[in-house]
Amino acid sequence: MIAFSGGGLVARRWRSFENLFCLAEVDSSNKLAREFMELYFEEDQKLPPTVILAAAQSQARGRKGDRWHAPAGRGLYFTFVRPAGPGEPLSLVPIAVARWIRDVIEEETGVSASLKWPNDLYVGRRKLAGVLAESRTQGRETYISVGVGINVLGRAEELGVPGATTLEEEGSRAVDLAALAQAVLDRLDRELCEPSWSEEIGRWERASTHQPGDRMTVRREGVEVTGEYRGLSPEGFLRLETESGEMVLPAGEVQQW
């Protein structure tokens, strides 16, 4: 058993993840995962599937480089990095991870979150969690890292982030951080061993906060695009019906919905 947040994590039953690092604090688990990838490329070695879990992160970042507040003992902050499997659809991985985490949260805490494109979890109009993915390729080898931040304990105003919330504030059950970490990592390990990529889009759409016909404005590369939500493409890209026809956006930040 590996000590974490007053409890412990059992990793020996995992089939996908091979390494687990539990750290008191790190500047950014995503940054550390990136350094792992670069190091293994430089050494021409194979990086085993690894989880980097930190009780606190001092320089955690979300999309666009926005600061993600990750105070000690208040949330679940980790990154996993692994070799991409043969034919693995990289654009679907963060979408699937967000949905898997959403389901675990509901099972473990009773809090029902919805999915906001591309990879955020919301309760109503308040952000509960976020997922951020990146990949690196060298030769025939591709690694993907997925960072996760979940606001668990404390009041939303204590986070100092407008529009945020926590599991403790939204739920009616006491939440044990170590137990939640175990449940989340167990679920990710299981799903990554036997993924059902062809079914992920439909499952994501059923848990989405967006409904067909909803008006949305998305900012991508400095340009705002407004249209009606039409679901996701098979790659997990956003489909918007605009005045000039349907647009498919592979990435972007939803400004209004």
C-alpha positions in Angstrom: 0.0 0.0 0.0 1.3 3.5 -0.9 0.5 6.3 1.5 -1.7 9.1 0.1 -3.7 11.8 1.9 -4.2 10.0 5.2 -5.0 6.8 3.5 -3.4 4.4 1.1 -3.5 3.3 -2.5 -3.2 -0.3 -3.8 -1.7 -0.5 -7.2 -0.7 -4.2 -7.5 -4.0 -5.2 -9.0 -3.7 -2.8 -11.9 -3.2 -4.2 -15.4 -2.6 -1.1 -17.4 -0.6 1.2 -15.1 2.8 -0.1 -14.0 4.3 2.8 -12.0 2.7 5.1 -9.4 4.4 8.1 -7.9 2.7 9.8 -4.9 4.2 13.2 -4.3 3.6 15.7 -1.5 3.9 18.6 -4.0 5.0 19.1 -7.6 5.0 22.2 -9.7 2.9 20.5 -12.4 2.3 16.8 -13.0 1.7 17.5 -16.7 5.1 19.2 -16.9 6.7 16.2 -15.1 5.0 13.8 -17.5 6.3 15.8 -20.4 9.9 15.5 -19.0 9.4 11.8 -18.6 8.4 11.5 -22.3 11.4 13.5 -23.5 13.8 11.7 -21.3 12.7 8.2 -22.5 12.9 9.4 -26.1 16.4 10.7 -25.5 17.5 7.4 -23.9 15.7 5.4 -26.6 13.9 3.5 -23.9 10.2 2.5 -23.5 8.3 4.4 -20.9 5.9 2.1 -18.9 2.4 3.4 -18.2 2.9 5.7 -15.2 0.7 7.7 -12.9 2.0 10.9 -11.2 -0.3 11.8 -8.3 0.4 14.9 -6.1 -1.3 16.2 -3.0 -0.6 19.7 -4.2 0.6 21.4 -7.4 2.1 24.9 -7.3 2.0 25.6 -11.1 -0.8 23.5 -12.4 -2.2 24.8 -15.7 -5.3 24.1 -17.8 -6.0 24.8 -21.4 -4.6 28.1 -22.8 -2.1 28.0 -19.9 -4.8 29.2 -17.4 -3.9 28.6 -13.8 -5.5 25.6 -12.1 -5.7 26.0 -8.3 -4.4 22.8 -6.7 -4.1 23.4 -3.0 -2.8 20.7 -0.7 -5.3 18.1 0.6 -8.3 19.7 -1.3 -8.4 17.9 -4.6 -7.3 15.0 -6.7 -4.5 16.1 -9.1 -2.7 13.6 -11.3 -1.3 12.8 -14.7 -1.0 9.5 -16.4 1.4 8.9 -19.3 1.5 5.8 -21.4 2.5 4.5 -24.9 -0.4 4.9 -27.3 -1.8 1.5 -28.4 -1.9 0.4 -32.0 -4.7 2.4 -33.8 -5.6 4.2 -30.6 -7.7 7.3 -31.5 -5.8 9.9 -29.6 -8.5 12.6 -30.0 -11.0 10.4 -28.2 -8.8 9.6 -25.1 -9.4 12.8 -23.2 -13.1 12.7 -24.0 -13.4 9.2 -22.7 -11.3 9.9 -19.6 -13.7 12.8 -18.7 -16.7 10.6 -19.0 -15.1 7.7 -17.0 -14.3 10.2 -14.2 -17.8 11.6 -14.4 -19.3 8.2 -13.9 -16.9 7.3 -11.0 -17.7 10.6 -9.2 -21.5 9.9 -9.4 -21.0 6.3 -8.2 -18.7 7.3 -5.3 -20.2 10.6 -4.2 -23.7 10.8 -5.6 -22.8 14.1 -7.4 -24.1 14.1 -11.0 -21.9 16.2 -13.2 -22.3 16.9 -16.9 -19.7 17.1 -19.6 -18.8 20.4 -21.3 -16.8 20.2 -24.5 -14.1 19.3 -24.9 -13.0 17.8 -21.5 -14.6 19.6 -18.5 -17.0 18.4 -15.8 -19.6 20.8 -14.6 -22.4 20.8 -12.0 -24.9 23.2 -13.4 -22.8 26.2 -14.4 -20.0 25.6 -12.0 -16.8 23.8 -13.0 -15.9 20.7 -10.9 -13.0 19.1 -12.9 -10.9 19.4 -16.0 -8.9 17.1 -18.2 -5.9 18.1 -20.3 -4.1 15.8 -22.8 -1.1 16.1 -25.0 1.0 13.6 -27.0 4.6 13.3 -28.2 5.7 11.2 -31.2 9.2 10.2 -32.2 9.8 7.6 -34.9 7.2 4.9 -34.5 6.6 5.6 -30.8 3.8 7.9 -29.5 3.2 8.7 -25.9 0.0 10.4 -24.6 -0.3 12.1 -21.2 -3.6 13.0 -19.6 -3.8 15.4 -16.7 -6.8 15.5 -14.3 -7.8 18.0 -11.7 -10.9 17.5 -9.5 -12.0 19.9 -6.8 -13.0 17.7 -3.9 -12.9 19.3 -0.4 -13.7 22.7 0.9 -16.0 25.5 -0.2 -16.0 26.9 -3.8 -15.1 30.4 -2.6 -12.0 29.1 -1.0 -10.6 28.2 -4.4 -10.4 31.8 -5.5 -11.7 30.8 -9.0 -14.9 32.3 -10.3 -17.5 29.7 -11.4 -15.8 26.8 -9.6 -17.3 24.2 -7.2 -16.3 21.2 -5.2 -17.6 17.7 -4.5 -18.0 18.6 -0.9 -20.2 21.6 -1.7 -22.3 19.8 -4.2 -22.8 16.4 -2.5 -24.4 15.2 0.7 -21.8 12.5 1.5 -18.4 12.8 3.2 -15.7 12.3 0.6 -12.5 10.5 1.5 -9.7 11.7 -0.9 -7.7 8.5 -0.8 -10.8 6.4 -1.5 -11.8 8.6 -4.4 -8.3 8.4 -5.8 -8.4 4.6 -5.7 -11.8 4.4 -7.3 -10.8 6.9 -10.1 -7.5 5.2 -10.9 -9.0 1.7 -10.7 -11.6 2.8 -13.3 -9.1 4.4 -15.6 -6.9 1.3 -15.4 -9.8 -1.0 -16.3 -11.1 1.1 -19.1 -7.7 1.6 -20.7 -7.2 -2.2 -20.7 -10.4 -2.9 -22.6 -11.5 0.4 -24.3 -14.6 0.6 -26.4 -13.6 3.6 -28.5 -16.4 3.1 -31.0 -19.0 3.6 -28.3 -17.4 6.6 -26.5 -19.0 9.4 -28.6 -22.5 8.2 -28.0 -21.8 7.8 -24.3 -20.2 11.2 -24.0 -23.1 12.9 -25.8 -25.7 11.3 -23.4 -23.8 12.8 -20.4 -23.2 16.2 -22.1 -24.5 19.5 -20.9 -24.9 20.4 -24.5 -28.2 19.4 -26.3 -28.9 19.5 -30.0 -30.0 23.0 -31.0 -28.2 24.7 -28.2 -26.6 28.0 -29.2 -22.8 28.0 -28.6 -19.9 30.4 -29.1 -16.5 28.8 -29.4 -13.2 30.7 -29.5 -10.5 29.0 -31.6 -7.2 30.6 -32.6 -8.5 34.1 -31.8 -11.7 33.7 -33.8 -15.2 33.2 -32.4 -17.6 30.8 -34.0 -21.3 30.8 -33.1 -23.8 28.2 -34.1 -26.1 25.4 -33.0 -24.7 22.3 -31.3 -25.0 19.2 -33.6 -23.1 16.7 -31.5 -19.6 15.3 -31.9 -17.8 13.9 -35.0 -16.4 10.4 -34.8 -13.1 11.9 -33.8 -14.6 13.8 -30.9 -14.6 17.2 -32.6 -17.4 19.7 -32.1 -20.0 20.0 -34.8 -21.7 23.4 -35.1 -24.4 24.5 -37.6 -23.5 28.0 -38.5 -25.0 30.5 -40.9 -22.6 29.3 -43.6 -23.1 25.6 -42.9 -21.8 23.0 -40.6 -18.3 23.5 -39.1 -16.3 20.8 -37.4 -13.9 22.2 -34.7 -11.1 19.9 -33.5 -10.3 22.2 -30.6 -11.4 25.5 -29.0 -12.8 27.1 -25.8 -16.5 27.3 -25.3 -17.2 30.9 -24.4 -21.0 30.8 -24.3 -23.5 27.9 -24.1 
